[in-house]
Each structure stands twice: as C-alpha cells, then as structure tokens.
Amino acid sequence: MAASTSSMRAVRYHGPGEPFHNDEIPVPQPGAGEALVRVGAAGICHTELHLRHGVLNLGVAPLVPGHEIAGEVAAVGPGVDAVRPGDRVAVYYYVGCGRCSWCRQGQENLCRDVVDQFGFTADGGWAEYVVVPARNLVPLPDGLTVEEAAALGCSATTALHAVRSVADVRLGETVVVYGVGAVGYALIQLCRLAGARVIAVGRTPAKLALAAELGADVTINADELNPAVETLRLTGDEGADVVFELVGITETMERSVAMLRRRGRLVFIGYS
C-alpha cells in the first residue's frame, strides 16, 4: 500500500562538521515484510551530536538521523499482518540478521551481521515517514504518548540493559550515577526499583534537583566536591558497589575507578 503523498520533509546529515539540512525527499514505500510509519515523535540523542561533530562517523551520507522513533502505522507491505494502518507503535532501531545465536536469544544488539541501524546506517525518524521491518515495531499501550515512547526507545532501554544485564544491581547496594541526563535519570529510577541506594553526580544544579526528585538519595555537584572523595566518605571508605559512568572523559573515568569498592562493577555508558 502506498502513502498518500509522494514527498516529505526530512532533516538530513550530509557529513561530519556539516550543518543538518532540511530537505525534501521522496516518501519511502514499504516492501514485503515492512511498514511505513508516520512519525509522531523523534528524539534528539547526544549520539546525533557525535554524528554532527564527526566523533561518530559510519560513512553513510546523506542520512536521516533519529533512532528514537514513535508514531502511527501509515501503510504496510505484502505479508504484514501483525500491525495495521492506524496502530500506534515505537520503533526498535536495530535490525539483526535474525539467524545468529544472538538474534535467536533476542539480543540483536550483539549480532555480528547487523542489517541496519535506523538513524545510523539507514534513514531514521527525523522525517515525516520512515520504513522499517514490521518485526521491529512495538505496539504502544494506551496512556503512553508517542513523545514518551520515543524517548523510552533509547535512553530507558539503555539504562534497563545496564542495570539488569550488565551490572545486575541488587537490593541494598550503593550505586553511583555519574552524569545526569536522560539515561542517568532512567538509571536512578531503575536502581531505586532494584532496592539500591543511589548517589547522583553532575554539575548542573537544576539537573541534580531533578535527580533528587526522581529518587537519588544523595546528589553531588562535581564543581563543588570531588565525587570520588565524597563517595568514599558516604560509604565509610568502602566505595560504591556499582558506578555507571555516562560522561566519557578521562577525569570522570579516573574518578569512577577511584570511587569503586573492591570487586565492584564499573559500567561505561558515555563516550565522547
């Protein structure tokens, strides 16, 4: 089934250091097993800034960025019956091969033969429409807005994977979230749900205030206190059981190691 319009507006990346362009391009059409999604919301992740500045360069240009996507199914291609036009959906942006052991375990992010990553190697959500495999669509429950769903598709799932699969945060542990932003806020809430004590570290008072509102037991302003020294003081010189590092620079990495207890778990999430 074709979309009702032939062209659309899209914000596109044209190469490292280049400004994003507001272009008019053809509306993509869904093929077999695919769906056309009318984008209702698309997030701006720090990764897009890395793309813009050349920190991340996958050699694909021009490209429609945007990997945090939610909207409504506009049309479906042949063989698609799991979703239909009008369904509210979020997009899972990894397209694994579907055949390897990792894909069969539901861990497409570890696939060695990734087919596409929307917003990185294939056009993403900074456009009016995007075509994706129907199997990559997640139905939205009532009460969840497309704006909320788009953000959940990256920041919250990144945090969930870090808390449950990587760090395995446990009841009664002390956790440091070093860097408060979208992923950090999700980490704070998930760690509290796991029964951990949470220390949030940042430099912006407003962000630290929100971190406290979302459940951080202690906040540390890194412009005023050395986070490593303060964390050791708060833990009786034992250090934190888990440190999530979200900044990705030498200073914060060194401090993260310094505040970690023996046999603690350090999870690097940020990069720069």
C-alpha positions as CSV (number, residue, x, y, z in Angstrom):
1,M,0.0,0.0,0.0
2,A,1.4,3.4,-0.9
3,A,1.4,6.5,1.2
4,S,-1.0,9.3,0.1
5,T,1.8,11.8,-0.6
6,S,4.9,11.4,-2.7
7,S,7.3,13.7,-0.9
8,M,8.2,14.7,2.7
9,R,10.3,16.9,4.7
10,A,13.4,15.4,6.4
11,V,16.3,16.7,8.4
12,R,19.4,15.1,6.9
13,Y,23.1,14.7,7.8
14,H,25.4,15.4,4.9
15,G,28.8,14.6,6.6
16,P,30.9,15.4,9.6
17,G,31.0,19.1,10.5
18,E,28.3,19.9,8.1
19,P,25.0,21.5,9.3
20,F,21.9,19.4,9.2
21,H,19.8,20.2,6.1
22,N,16.0,20.5,5.9
23,D,15.5,18.6,2.7
24,E,12.5,17.5,0.6
25,I,12.8,13.8,-0.3
26,P,10.5,11.0,-1.6
27,V,8.3,9.2,0.8
28,P,9.7,5.7,1.1
29,Q,7.4,2.8,0.3
30,P,7.1,-0.4,2.3
31,G,8.2,-3.6,0.7
32,A,7.5,-7.2,1.7
33,G,7.5,-7.6,5.5
34,E,7.8,-3.8,6.0
35,A,5.7,-1.0,7.4
36,L,5.6,2.7,6.7
37,V,5.4,4.7,10.0
38,R,4.1,8.3,10.1
39,V,6.5,9.8,12.7
40,G,4.7,11.4,15.6
41,A,7.9,12.0,17.7
42,A,11.6,11.5,17.2
43,G,14.1,12.1,20.0
44,I,17.4,14.1,19.8
45,C,20.0,11.9,21.5
46,H,23.6,13.0,22.3
47,T,24.6,10.5,19.7
48,E,23.3,12.8,17.0
49,L,25.7,15.5,18.2
50,H,28.5,13.0,17.9
51,L,27.4,12.3,14.4
52,R,27.3,16.0,13.6
53,H,30.7,16.7,15.1
54,G,32.4,13.6,13.5
55,V,33.0,11.7,16.7
56,L,30.8,9.0,15.2
57,N,31.2,8.6,11.5
58,L,29.8,5.4,9.8
59,G,30.4,6.8,6.4
60,V,26.7,7.0,5.4
61,A,25.6,10.3,3.9
62,P,23.2,11.8,3.2
63,L,21.3,10.2,6.0
64,V,18.1,10.9,8.0
65,P,19.3,10.7,11.7
66,G,16.9,9.8,14.6
67,H,16.9,6.4,16.3
68,E,14.3,7.3,18.9
69,I,11.1,6.9,16.9
70,A,7.4,6.5,17.6
71,G,4.3,7.2,15.6
72,E,1.5,5.5,13.7
73,V,1.5,2.9,11.0
74,A,0.5,4.6,7.7
75,A,0.8,1.6,5.4
76,V,2.1,-2.0,5.3
77,G,3.8,-4.1,2.6
78,P,2.9,-7.6,1.4
79,G,2.9,-10.3,4.1
80,V,2.4,-8.0,7.1
81,D,-0.4,-8.9,9.4
82,A,1.0,-8.2,12.8
83,V,0.3,-4.5,12.5
84,R,-2.2,-2.5,10.5
85,P,-2.6,1.2,9.5
86,G,-3.6,3.3,12.5
87,D,-1.7,1.2,15.1
88,R,0.4,3.3,17.5
89,V,4.0,2.0,17.6
90,A,7.5,2.6,18.7
91,V,10.5,1.5,16.5
92,Y,13.3,-0.8,17.7
93,Y,16.2,0.6,15.7
94,Y,18.5,-2.5,15.5
95,V,17.8,-4.9,12.6
96,G,19.7,-8.0,13.3
97,C,20.3,-10.9,10.8
98,G,17.7,-12.9,12.6
99,R,19.7,-16.1,12.2
100,C,22.7,-16.0,14.5
101,S,22.7,-17.2,18.1
102,W,22.5,-13.7,19.5
103,C,19.4,-12.8,17.4
104,R,17.8,-16.1,18.4
105,Q,18.3,-15.1,22.0
106,G,16.7,-11.8,21.4
107,Q,20.0,-9.9,21.7
108,E,20.1,-8.3,18.3
109,N,22.4,-5.6,19.6
110,L,25.2,-8.2,19.7
111,C,24.5,-9.5,16.1
112,R,27.7,-9.8,14.1
113,D,25.9,-9.3,10.8
114,V,23.6,-6.3,11.6
115,V,21.5,-5.5,8.6
116,D,20.7,-1.9,9.5
117,Q,20.5,0.6,12.4
118,F,17.9,3.3,11.8
119,G,19.4,6.7,12.1
120,F,22.9,5.4,11.7
121,T,23.2,3.2,8.6
122,A,19.6,3.7,7.3
123,D,17.2,6.6,7.3
124,G,15.7,7.2,10.7
125,G,13.0,9.3,12.3
126,W,13.9,12.9,11.6
127,A,11.4,12.9,8.8
128,E,7.6,12.7,8.3
129,Y,7.8,9.0,7.5
130,V,10.2,6.0,7.9
131,V,10.0,2.5,6.6
132,V,11.1,-0.3,8.9
133,P,10.6,-4.1,9.1
134,A,7.3,-4.8,10.7
135,R,9.0,-7.1,13.2
136,N,10.8,-4.0,14.6
137,L,7.6,-2.3,15.7
138,V,6.4,-2.4,19.3
139,P,2.7,-1.6,19.9
140,L,2.1,1.2,22.4
141,P,-0.2,0.8,25.3
142,D,-3.0,3.2,26.0
143,G,-1.8,6.1,28.2
144,L,1.7,6.2,26.8
145,T,2.2,9.2,24.5
146,V,4.4,9.0,21.3
147,E,6.7,11.6,22.9
148,E,7.3,9.3,25.9
149,A,7.6,6.2,23.8
150,A,10.2,7.8,21.5
151,A,12.5,8.6,24.5
152,L,12.0,5.2,26.1
153,G,13.3,3.5,22.9
154,C,16.9,4.5,23.6
155,S,17.5,6.2,27.0
156,A,15.3,3.9,29.1
157,T,16.2,0.7,27.3
158,T,19.9,1.6,27.6
159,A,19.5,2.0,31.3
160,L,17.5,-1.1,31.7
161,H,20.1,-3.2,29.9
162,A,22.9,-1.6,32.1
163,V,21.1,-2.2,35.4
164,R,19.7,-5.7,34.8
165,S,22.0,-7.4,32.3
166,V,25.4,-5.8,32.8
167,A,25.7,-4.5,36.4
168,D,23.0,-6.8,37.9
169,V,22.2,-4.2,40.6
170,R,21.0,-5.8,43.8
171,L,19.0,-4.9,46.9
172,G,21.0,-2.8,49.4
173,E,23.8,-1.9,47.1
174,T,25.2,1.6,46.7
175,V,25.2,2.8,43.1
176,V,26.7,6.0,41.7
177,V,25.2,7.5,38.5
178,Y,28.0,9.7,37.2
179,G,26.3,12.1,34.8
180,V,22.7,13.2,35.0
181,G,20.7,13.4,31.7
182,A,18.1,11.2,30.0
183,V,20.0,7.9,30.6
184,G,21.1,8.9,34.0
185,Y,17.5,9.8,35.1
186,A,16.4,6.3,33.9
187,L,19.2,4.7,35.8
188,I,18.3,6.4,39.0
189,Q,14.7,5.2,38.8
190,L,15.6,1.7,37.8
191,C,18.2,1.3,40.6
192,R,15.8,2.5,43.2
193,L,13.3,-0.1,41.9
194,A,16.0,-2.7,42.4
195,G,16.4,-1.5,46.0
196,A,19.7,0.2,45.7
197,R,20.9,3.4,47.4
198,V,21.7,6.0,44.6
199,I,24.3,8.7,44.5
200,A,23.9,11.1,41.5
201,V,26.8,13.2,40.3
202,G,26.6,16.1,38.0
203,R,27.5,19.8,37.5
204,T,24.2,21.5,36.8
205,P,22.0,22.4,39.9
206,A,18.7,22.0,38.0
207,K,19.6,18.6,36.8
208,L,20.8,17.5,40.2
209,A,17.5,18.8,41.7
210,L,15.6,16.6,39.2
211,A,17.8,13.7,40.0
212,A,16.8,14.0,43.7
213,E,13.1,14.4,42.7
214,L,13.4,11.1,40.7
215,G,14.8,9.2,43.6
216,A,18.5,9.9,44.1
217,D,19.3,9.5,47.8
218,V,22.3,11.9,47.6
219,T,23.4,14.4,44.9
220,I,27.0,15.6,44.4
221,N,27.9,18.7,42.5
222,A,31.2,17.9,40.9
223,D,32.0,21.7,40.7
224,E,31.9,21.9,44.4
225,L,33.1,18.5,45.7
226,N,35.4,15.7,44.4
227,P,32.9,12.9,43.7
228,A,35.4,10.2,44.4
229,V,36.3,11.6,47.8
230,E,32.7,12.3,48.7
231,T,31.5,8.8,47.7
232,L,34.2,7.2,49.8
233,R,33.1,9.4,52.7
234,L,29.5,8.4,52.3
235,T,30.3,4.7,52.1
236,G,32.7,4.6,55.1
237,D,35.7,4.3,52.7
238,E,34.3,1.2,51.2
239,G,33.3,2.7,47.8
240,A,30.3,2.1,45.6
241,D,29.2,-1.4,44.6
242,V,28.3,-0.1,41.1
243,V,29.3,3.0,39.2
244,F,27.6,4.0,35.9
245,E,29.9,6.4,34.0
246,L,28.0,8.5,31.5
247,V,30.4,11.3,30.6
248,G,33.2,9.5,28.8
249,I,36.2,11.7,29.5
250,T,39.5,10.9,31.3
251,E,38.6,12.8,34.5
252,T,35.3,11.1,35.1
253,M,36.7,7.7,34.2
254,E,39.5,8.0,36.7
255,R,37.2,9.3,39.4
256,S,34.8,6.4,38.7
257,V,37.6,3.9,39.3
258,A,38.7,5.7,42.5
259,M,35.2,5.6,44.0
260,L,34.6,1.9,43.3
261,R,34.8,-0.7,46.0
262,R,36.9,-3.8,45.7
263,R,35.1,-6.3,43.3
264,G,32.7,-3.5,42.4
265,R,31.2,-3.2,38.9
266,L,32.0,-0.2,36.7
267,V,29.8,0.2,33.6
268,F,30.9,2.7,30.9
269,I,27.9,4.1,29.0
270,G,29.0,7.5,27.9
271,Y,31.5,8.3,25.2
272,S,32.9,11.5,23.8
